[in-house]
Amino acid sequence: MANAQPETRPARGAPPQEAALIQVRRADLPLHCPRPDDSLWNMHPRVYLPIQDAPDHEITCPYCGARYRLED
């Protein structure tokens, strides 16, 4: 599998994330999930999210489903 893509649904047993968008600024880049202020119980492997290249500057974490929007 040379072009394996990360799974796009939440990890098995992971609690669902809020549906609200998490606002981030360019000063927060590079964006990664989970973020440093996330609760320990909500952790998964760190994944960097290329939000600046995403359509409409919105991106969803492939592990937990958290949604992010670049504001500036």
C-alpha positions in Angstrom: 0.0 0.0 0.0 2.1 2.8 -1.2 -0.6 5.5 -1.0 -2.2 4.5 2.3 -4.3 7.4 3.7 -5.1 7.9 7.4 -8.5 6.7 8.4 -11.1 9.6 8.4 -13.4 8.3 11.1 -12.8 8.6 14.9 -10.7 5.9 16.4 -12.5 3.0 17.9 -13.6 3.8 21.5 -12.7 7.5 21.2 -15.3 9.9 22.6 -16.9 12.1 20.0 -15.7 15.7 19.7 -17.8 18.8 19.8 -19.3 19.7 16.4 -18.1 23.3 16.8 -15.1 24.5 14.9 -11.9 25.2 16.8 -10.5 28.6 15.7 -6.7 28.8 15.1 -4.4 31.6 14.0 -1.3 31.5 11.8 0.7 32.0 15.0 -0.6 28.5 16.0 1.0 26.8 13.0 2.1 24.2 12.4 -1.2 22.9 13.6 -1.3 19.5 15.3 -3.9 17.4 17.0 -4.2 16.8 19.9 -3.3 20.4 21.0 -1.2 21.0 24.1 -4.3 22.2 26.1 -6.3 19.0 25.4 -7.2 16.7 28.3 -5.0 13.7 28.8 -7.9 11.3 28.4 -8.6 12.7 24.9 -5.0 12.0 23.6 -4.2 10.1 20.4 -0.9 10.0 18.4 0.1 13.5 17.3 -0.9 14.3 13.7 0.1 17.5 11.9 -2.8 19.0 9.9 -1.9 21.1 6.8 -4.8 23.6 7.4 -3.2 26.4 5.3 -3.5 24.2 2.2 -7.0 22.9 3.0 -10.1 24.2 1.1 -11.7 27.1 2.9 -8.9 26.7 5.5 -10.9 24.1 7.4 -9.6 20.6 8.3 -10.7 17.6 10.4 -8.5 15.4 12.5 -8.4 11.9 11.0 -8.1 10.4 14.5 -10.7 12.1 16.6 -12.8 14.2 14.2 -12.0 17.6 15.8 -12.6 20.3 13.3 -10.3 23.3 12.9 -10.6 26.6 11.0 -7.8 29.0 10.2 -9.0 32.6 11.0 -6.2 34.9 9.8 
